Amino acid sequence: MTESFDRRVWTVAFFVLCCYGSLLAGLPLLGMGDALHPADPNSEANALREVDGFRAEGLWHYSGLGNTLFNKRYPEWGFENPNSESSRSITPDGVYTHYPQGPEYLLYLAEALFGPHPVARSRILPLVLCGAAAVFFGFSLRRRFGPTVGWLVMLACLGIPAFYDANTSVHMLGYTLALLLVEIGVCVGSAPGLAPLAVVGFAQGWMSFDCAFLVILIPLALELAMPSISPGGALRVGLGVKRSCVAALGFVLAHVLHLCEVWAYYGSLSLALDDLGASARYRIGVDIINGFTDYMAHVGGLLAYQLFSRYPTNFSIALPIALPISRPGADEVFQPYVFRLFGMTLGPWWLLVSVGLVMVDSWRRRRGLAPSRLLARWCAVTVIGVAVSCCWWFVMPAHAVQHFILNYRHLFFLFFVLALFVAVAVAPTIERPLNRER
C-alpha cells in the first residue's frame, strides 16, 4: 500500500510539473487588463480589432476574413501603425487575407465565453489549452520512456522560456506550440491510429503557415531519430511516412478552406491566387535575395545567430515589457528572441554535451567495454532536429529574417530530440541506485 501511495504522490507531482509553465504564465493575468501580450503585440492588436469587427458586423461580413482596421483600438500596434508595411499585407479596406483566421476565431470564442473586456479574461482559453497540451506531452513521454525520462525532459522544458512565455497570447503563439506538443505526444505514444494526426494537422494549418514543415515532418523525423535516441527499437519508417502524410493532408485542407475564403472575398479565384502567390514570393525573398550567395548568407547567418548569438549567455529570461516598433539594430531588437536553455543558446549546450559524450566513450574503451557510439548517435539526432526545425528558414528566408519574434520558436523540436537523447542516456544511471535501495 505504501508503494502504491508513493507512486500516486509522484504521479501528482509530475502532473504539477507539467502544469508549472502554464501556472507561471498565468500569474500576471490579473494585472494585464486590456494590455497586449509582449510575445507578439502587433498580431494581437490586429486580431482584437478583427474580432471587434466580427462582433459588430458578423463573422461572414468579409467572407470569414477579418478587418484589421475596424476601429482605432491600439493605434500604435499592428497595421494601425503607419510605419508598418500594411500595403503588402492588407487590402485598402483593411482586410487581412494571408494567414488563416484560426486564432481570430478562437479569440471570438473566448470573448463569447468571457466577454471582450478585459482582454486578460480571453487569455484563459489559450492558457488552459497550453496546460492540457503540456500534460498530454509529459505523460506520453512518461508512458513511452519511463518516469525518469519524463521528469528530465519536462524539467528541461521549464528551462526554456519559449515553452511557456506565450501561453496567454490570444494569437497563434498561444496555440502553435501546444499543438506541436500534442503531435509529439501522439507520435511517441503506442497507439497506431492516424486520425489524431489529421486533426492536429488541420488545427495547426488553421493557425498559420509557419509551422508547415514541423507539422508535416515531425512524425517521420521522430521515427528516424528513435533508433539513435533509444537503440534496440524497430525502425518504423512506414508508420512515420503514413503519419506525416495524414498530418500534411490535414494541414493542406485547412489552407484550401482559407483559399476558399479569400476566393469568396475577391469573387475571383485568379485574384485570390495572385494575392497569396505574391505574398509567398515576398516571404521567399524573390525580390530581396540576389543569388545563391546572398541566400546562404541570409539563412546561414540566421542559423548561426540562433545557435550561438553574439551573446550566447543571457540569464535574464523575462520578455521585454514592450517591443520596439522601429528596427535600429539587430542586437537591440532581436537579442531577446533567441532560443535559450537555462540562459544559454543551444550551440554551447551542444558542444558541452558532445565533449561529455566523447569522454564517456573514451572511458568505456579504457574499461574494455564495447563503444556505445554516443557521439555518432548524438550527431545523427542533431542533423534530424536541425533539418526539421530550420526547414521553414531555408524555404522562406525573407520571412524568417523579418520575423525573429516568431521563428526562433521553431527550434523547440531540435531542443526536444536533444533533450530526449540526453534523458534516455542518463536515466539508467539515475535509476540504478534507486532500484538498489528498493
C-alpha positions as CSV (number, residue, x, y, z in Angstrom):
1,M,0.0,0.0,0.0
2,T,2.9,2.4,0.8
3,E,4.4,1.8,-2.6
4,S,1.1,2.4,-4.3
5,F,0.6,5.6,-2.3
6,D,4.1,6.8,-3.2
7,R,3.5,6.1,-6.9
8,R,0.3,8.2,-6.8
9,V,2.1,11.1,-5.0
10,W,4.9,11.1,-7.6
11,T,2.3,11.0,-10.4
12,V,0.5,14.0,-8.9
13,A,3.9,15.8,-8.5
14,F,4.6,15.1,-12.2
15,F,1.2,16.4,-13.2
16,V,2.0,19.7,-11.3
17,L,5.4,19.8,-13.0
18,C,3.7,19.6,-16.4
19,C,1.3,22.4,-15.5
20,Y,4.0,24.6,-13.9
21,G,4.9,26.5,-17.1
22,S,1.2,27.5,-17.5
23,L,1.0,28.4,-13.9
24,L,3.9,30.8,-14.3
25,A,2.4,32.2,-17.5
26,G,-1.0,32.7,-15.7
27,L,0.3,34.6,-12.7
28,P,0.4,38.0,-14.4
29,L,-3.1,37.7,-15.8
30,L,-4.8,39.6,-13.0
31,G,-2.8,42.7,-13.7
32,M,-2.8,42.6,-17.5
33,G,-6.3,44.1,-18.1
34,D,-6.5,45.1,-21.8
35,A,-2.7,45.3,-22.3
36,L,-1.2,43.5,-25.2
37,H,1.0,40.4,-24.7
38,P,4.7,41.2,-25.2
39,A,5.2,38.0,-27.2
40,D,3.5,39.4,-30.3
41,P,1.6,42.6,-29.6
42,N,1.2,43.5,-33.3
43,S,-0.6,40.4,-34.2
44,E,-2.7,40.6,-31.0
45,A,-3.8,44.2,-31.8
46,N,-4.8,43.2,-35.3
47,A,-6.7,40.2,-34.0
48,L,-8.6,42.2,-31.3
49,R,-9.7,44.7,-33.9
50,E,-10.8,42.0,-36.3
51,V,-12.9,40.3,-33.6
52,D,-14.4,43.7,-32.7
53,G,-15.5,43.7,-36.4
54,F,-16.8,40.2,-36.2
55,R,-19.0,41.1,-33.2
56,A,-20.2,44.3,-34.8
57,E,-20.7,43.3,-38.4
58,G,-21.0,39.5,-38.3
59,L,-18.5,36.7,-38.8
60,W,-19.1,36.4,-42.5
61,H,-19.2,40.1,-43.4
62,Y,-15.9,39.7,-45.3
63,S,-16.4,36.0,-46.1
64,G,-14.9,35.0,-42.8
65,L,-11.8,37.2,-43.1
66,G,-11.1,40.0,-40.6
67,N,-10.7,43.7,-40.9
68,T,-7.6,44.8,-39.1
69,L,-8.5,48.5,-39.3
70,F,-12.0,48.1,-38.0
71,N,-11.5,50.7,-35.2
72,K,-8.7,52.7,-33.7
73,R,-8.1,50.4,-30.8
74,Y,-4.3,50.0,-30.1
75,P,-3.3,52.6,-32.8
76,E,0.4,52.1,-32.3
77,W,0.4,48.4,-33.0
78,G,-0.2,46.2,-36.0
79,F,-1.5,47.5,-39.2
80,E,-2.9,50.6,-37.5
81,N,0.8,51.7,-37.1
82,P,1.6,54.0,-40.0
83,N,5.1,52.7,-40.1
84,S,4.1,49.1,-40.8
85,E,4.2,47.7,-44.3
86,S,0.5,47.3,-44.4
87,S,0.2,47.8,-48.2
88,R,1.9,44.4,-48.6
89,S,-0.4,42.6,-46.1
90,I,-3.9,44.0,-46.2
91,T,-6.4,45.3,-48.7
92,P,-7.3,49.0,-48.9
93,D,-10.3,48.2,-46.7
94,G,-8.0,46.7,-44.0
95,V,-9.0,43.1,-44.7
96,Y,-6.2,40.6,-44.0
97,T,-6.1,37.7,-46.5
98,H,-2.8,35.9,-46.0
99,Y,-2.8,33.8,-42.8
100,P,-5.8,31.6,-41.9
101,Q,-8.2,33.0,-39.3
102,G,-7.9,30.2,-36.7
103,P,-6.5,32.5,-33.9
104,E,-9.2,35.1,-34.6
105,Y,-12.0,32.5,-34.4
106,L,-10.7,31.2,-31.1
107,L,-10.5,34.8,-29.8
108,Y,-14.0,35.3,-30.9
109,L,-15.0,32.1,-29.0
110,A,-13.1,33.3,-25.9
111,E,-14.8,36.7,-26.0
112,A,-18.1,35.0,-26.3
113,L,-17.3,32.9,-23.2
114,F,-15.6,35.5,-21.0
115,G,-16.6,38.9,-22.5
116,P,-14.5,41.3,-24.6
117,H,-13.1,43.2,-21.6
118,P,-10.7,42.9,-20.0
119,V,-8.7,41.0,-22.6
120,A,-7.0,39.2,-19.8
121,R,-10.1,37.0,-19.4
122,S,-9.8,35.8,-23.0
123,R,-6.3,34.6,-22.3
124,I,-7.8,31.9,-20.1
125,L,-8.6,29.8,-23.2
126,P,-5.0,29.5,-24.6
127,L,-3.7,29.1,-21.1
128,V,-5.9,26.1,-20.4
129,L,-5.2,24.6,-23.8
130,C,-1.4,25.0,-23.4
131,G,-1.6,23.5,-19.9
132,A,-3.6,20.5,-21.1
133,A,-1.2,20.0,-24.1
134,A,1.9,20.0,-21.7
135,V,0.2,17.4,-19.5
136,F,-0.5,15.2,-22.5
137,F,3.0,15.7,-23.8
138,G,4.6,14.9,-20.4
139,F,2.5,11.8,-19.7
140,S,3.1,10.5,-23.3
141,L,6.8,10.6,-22.7
142,R,6.4,9.0,-19.3
143,R,4.4,6.1,-20.7
144,R,6.9,5.5,-23.6
145,F,10.2,6.0,-21.8
146,G,9.5,5.8,-18.1
147,P,9.1,8.3,-15.2
148,T,12.8,9.3,-15.1
149,V,12.9,10.4,-18.7
150,G,9.6,12.2,-18.3
151,W,10.9,14.1,-15.3
152,L,14.2,15.0,-17.0
153,V,12.6,16.2,-20.3
154,M,9.9,18.3,-18.5
155,L,12.4,19.9,-16.2
156,A,14.5,20.8,-19.2
157,C,11.4,22.3,-20.9
158,L,10.9,24.6,-18.0
159,G,14.4,25.9,-18.7
160,I,13.3,27.4,-22.0
161,P,11.1,30.5,-21.8
162,A,9.6,29.7,-25.2
163,F,7.9,26.7,-23.6
164,Y,5.5,28.9,-21.6
165,D,6.1,32.6,-22.2
166,A,3.3,32.8,-24.9
167,N,0.8,30.6,-23.2
168,T,-1.6,33.5,-22.7
169,S,-1.2,35.0,-26.1
170,V,-4.5,35.3,-27.9
171,H,-2.9,35.0,-31.3
172,M,-1.2,32.0,-32.9
173,L,1.7,31.8,-30.4
174,G,-0.8,30.9,-27.8
175,Y,-1.7,27.7,-29.7
176,T,1.0,26.6,-32.1
177,L,3.4,25.2,-29.5
178,A,0.5,23.5,-27.7
179,L,-0.4,21.7,-31.0
180,L,3.2,20.7,-31.5
181,L,3.3,19.2,-28.1
182,V,0.1,17.2,-28.8
183,E,1.5,16.0,-32.1
184,I,4.8,14.9,-30.5
185,G,2.8,13.2,-27.7
186,V,0.7,11.3,-30.3
187,C,3.8,10.2,-32.2
188,V,5.7,8.9,-29.2
189,G,2.7,7.1,-28.0
190,S,1.9,3.5,-28.8
191,A,-1.4,4.0,-30.5
192,P,-1.0,3.4,-34.3
193,G,-4.1,5.5,-35.2
194,L,-3.8,8.2,-37.8
195,A,-6.9,10.3,-37.2
196,P,-5.3,12.4,-34.4
197,L,-2.6,13.5,-36.7
198,A,-5.2,14.7,-39.3
199,V,-6.9,16.7,-36.6
200,V,-3.7,18.2,-35.3
201,G,-2.5,18.9,-38.8
202,F,-5.8,20.7,-39.7
203,A,-5.7,22.7,-36.4
204,Q,-2.1,23.8,-37.0
205,G,-2.9,24.7,-40.5
206,W,-5.7,26.9,-39.4
207,M,-3.3,28.8,-37.1
208,S,-0.5,29.7,-39.5
209,F,1.7,28.8,-42.4
210,D,4.9,29.0,-40.3
211,C,4.7,25.5,-38.7
212,A,4.2,23.7,-42.1
213,F,7.4,21.7,-42.1
214,L,7.3,21.0,-38.4
215,V,3.7,19.6,-38.6
216,I,4.5,17.6,-41.7
217,L,8.0,16.3,-40.9
218,I,7.8,15.6,-37.1
219,P,6.1,12.2,-37.4
220,L,8.7,10.9,-39.8
221,A,11.6,12.6,-38.1
222,L,10.8,11.1,-34.7
223,E,10.7,7.6,-36.3
224,L,14.1,8.2,-38.0
225,A,15.6,9.6,-34.7
226,M,14.3,6.9,-32.4
227,P,17.0,4.2,-33.2
228,S,19.6,6.8,-32.2
229,I,17.8,8.0,-29.2
230,S,16.8,4.6,-27.9
231,P,18.8,1.8,-29.5
232,G,17.1,-1.6,-29.9
233,G,13.8,-0.3,-31.1
234,A,12.4,-1.1,-34.5
235,L,12.8,1.5,-37.3
236,R,9.2,2.3,-38.2
237,V,9.7,4.4,-41.4
238,G,6.5,3.2,-42.9
239,L,4.4,4.4,-39.9
240,G,6.3,7.7,-39.9
241,V,5.5,8.3,-43.6
242,K,1.9,7.5,-43.1
243,R,1.6,9.8,-40.1
244,S,3.4,12.6,-42.0
245,C,1.1,12.2,-45.0
246,V,-2.0,12.4,-42.8
247,A,-0.7,15.4,-40.9
248,A,0.1,17.1,-44.3
249,L,-3.4,16.3,-45.6
250,G,-5.0,18.0,-42.6
251,F,-2.7,21.0,-42.9
252,V,-3.3,21.4,-46.6
253,L,-7.1,21.1,-46.1
254,A,-7.0,24.0,-43.7
255,H,-5.3,26.2,-46.2
256,V,-7.6,25.1,-49.0
257,L,-10.5,26.3,-46.9
258,H,-8.7,29.5,-46.3
259,L,-8.2,29.9,-50.0
260,C,-11.9,29.4,-50.5
261,E,-12.5,32.3,-48.0
262,V,-10.1,34.6,-50.0
263,W,-11.7,33.4,-53.2
264,A,-15.2,34.3,-51.8
265,Y,-13.9,37.7,-50.6
266,Y,-12.4,38.7,-54.0
267,G,-15.1,36.9,-56.0
268,S,-12.3,35.5,-58.3
269,L,-10.1,32.5,-57.9
270,S,-7.4,34.1,-60.0
271,L,-7.3,37.2,-57.8
272,A,-7.1,35.1,-54.7
273,L,-4.2,33.0,-56.1
274,D,-2.4,36.2,-57.2
275,D,-2.8,37.7,-53.7
276,L,-1.5,34.6,-51.9
277,G,1.2,34.0,-54.6
278,A,2.5,37.5,-54.3
279,S,2.7,37.1,-50.5
280,A,4.6,33.8,-50.9
281,R,7.1,35.3,-53.3
282,Y,7.8,38.1,-50.9
283,R,8.2,35.8,-48.0
284,I,10.6,33.5,-50.0
285,G,12.6,36.6,-50.8
286,V,12.4,36.6,-54.6
287,D,12.5,40.4,-54.5
288,I,15.3,40.9,-51.9
289,I,17.7,37.9,-52.2
290,N,20.1,38.1,-55.1
291,G,21.6,34.8,-56.0
292,F,22.8,31.7,-54.1
293,T,25.5,33.5,-52.1
294,D,23.0,36.1,-50.7
295,Y,20.6,33.3,-49.9
296,M,23.2,31.3,-47.9
297,A,24.2,34.5,-46.1
298,H,20.6,35.1,-45.0
299,V,19.9,31.5,-43.9
300,G,23.4,30.7,-42.5
301,G,23.5,33.9,-40.6
302,L,20.1,33.3,-39.1
303,L,21.0,29.7,-38.0
304,A,24.4,30.8,-36.6
305,Y,22.8,33.7,-34.7
306,Q,20.1,31.4,-33.2
307,L,22.5,28.7,-32.1
308,F,25.3,30.9,-30.7
309,S,24.2,34.5,-30.9
310,R,26.5,37.4,-30.4
311,Y,25.9,37.0,-26.7
312,P,25.5,33.2,-26.1
313,T,24.6,33.6,-22.5
314,N,21.9,35.8,-21.0
315,F,20.3,34.7,-17.8
316,S,17.5,37.3,-17.9
317,I,14.7,35.2,-19.3
318,A,11.9,37.7,-18.9
319,L,10.4,39.1,-22.1
320,P,10.7,42.9,-22.5
321,I,7.8,45.0,-21.4
322,A,7.2,46.3,-24.9
323,L,8.7,45.6,-28.3
324,P,10.3,48.4,-30.3
325,I,8.4,49.3,-33.4
326,S,11.4,50.6,-35.3
327,R,14.5,48.4,-36.0
328,P,17.6,50.4,-35.0
329,G,19.8,47.4,-34.9
330,A,19.6,43.6,-34.9
331,D,21.1,43.1,-31.5
332,E,18.9,45.7,-29.8
333,V,15.7,44.4,-31.3
334,F,16.3,40.7,-31.8
335,Q,18.5,39.8,-28.8
336,P,15.6,38.6,-26.6
337,Y,14.3,36.4,-29.4
338,V,17.0,33.7,-29.3
339,F,16.2,30.2,-28.2
340,R,17.9,29.6,-24.8
341,L,18.0,26.8,-22.3
342,F,18.7,28.0,-18.8
343,G,20.0,31.2,-20.2
344,M,22.4,29.8,-22.8
345,T,21.8,29.2,-26.6
346,L,21.7,25.7,-27.9
347,G,25.1,25.9,-29.6
348,P,27.2,26.0,-26.4
349,W,25.0,23.3,-24.9
350,W,25.5,21.1,-27.9
351,L,29.3,21.5,-27.6
352,L,29.3,20.7,-23.9
353,V,27.3,17.6,-24.3
354,S,29.4,16.5,-27.2
355,V,32.6,16.8,-25.1
356,G,30.9,14.8,-22.4
357,L,29.9,12.0,-24.8
358,V,33.4,11.8,-26.1
359,M,34.7,11.4,-22.5
360,V,32.1,8.6,-21.8
361,D,33.1,6.6,-24.9
362,S,36.8,7.1,-24.0
363,W,36.1,5.8,-20.5
364,R,34.3,2.8,-21.9
365,R,37.2,1.9,-24.2
366,R,39.7,2.1,-21.3
367,R,37.5,-0.3,-19.4
368,G,37.4,-2.7,-22.3
369,L,33.7,-2.1,-22.9
370,A,32.1,-2.0,-26.3
371,P,31.8,1.6,-27.6
372,S,28.3,3.0,-27.4
373,R,28.7,5.3,-30.4
374,L,27.1,8.0,-28.3
375,L,28.7,10.9,-30.3
376,A,27.7,9.4,-33.7
377,R,24.1,8.9,-32.5
378,W,24.1,12.4,-31.0
379,C,25.2,13.9,-34.3
380,A,22.5,11.9,-36.2
381,V,19.8,13.2,-33.9
382,T,21.2,16.7,-34.3
383,V,21.0,16.6,-38.1
384,I,17.4,15.4,-38.0
385,G,16.4,18.1,-35.5
386,V,18.1,20.9,-37.4
387,A,16.7,19.8,-40.7
388,V,13.1,19.8,-39.4
389,S,13.4,22.9,-37.1
390,C,15.1,25.1,-39.7
391,C,13.3,23.9,-42.9
392,W,11.0,26.9,-42.9
393,W,14.0,29.3,-42.7
394,F,15.5,27.6,-45.8
395,V,12.3,27.8,-47.8
396,M,11.1,31.2,-46.6
397,P,14.4,33.0,-45.8
398,A,12.9,36.5,-46.1
399,H,10.1,35.7,-43.7
400,A,12.5,34.1,-41.2
401,V,14.9,37.1,-41.2
402,Q,12.0,39.5,-40.7
403,H,10.2,37.5,-38.0
404,F,12.7,36.7,-35.3
405,I,9.9,37.1,-32.9
406,L,8.2,34.0,-34.3
407,N,10.8,31.8,-35.9
408,Y,13.2,31.1,-33.1
409,R,10.4,29.1,-31.6
410,H,10.8,26.5,-34.4
411,L,13.9,25.3,-32.6
412,F,11.8,23.6,-30.0
413,F,11.8,20.4,-32.0
414,L,15.6,20.4,-32.1
415,F,15.7,21.1,-28.4
416,F,13.3,18.3,-27.7
417,V,15.1,15.5,-29.6
418,L,18.4,16.6,-28.0
419,A,16.9,16.7,-24.5
420,L,15.2,13.3,-25.1
421,F,18.5,11.8,-26.2
422,V,20.3,13.0,-23.1
423,A,17.4,11.9,-20.8
424,V,17.3,8.4,-22.2
425,A,21.1,8.1,-22.0
426,V,21.4,9.2,-18.3
427,A,18.1,7.6,-17.0
428,P,19.7,4.2,-16.2
429,T,22.5,5.8,-14.3
430,I,19.9,7.7,-12.2
431,E,17.6,4.7,-11.7
432,R,20.3,2.2,-10.7
433,P,20.9,3.4,-7.1
434,L,17.2,4.0,-6.7
435,N,16.5,0.4,-7.6
436,R,19.2,-0.9,-5.2
437,E,17.6,1.0,-2.4
438,R,14.3,-0.8,-3.0
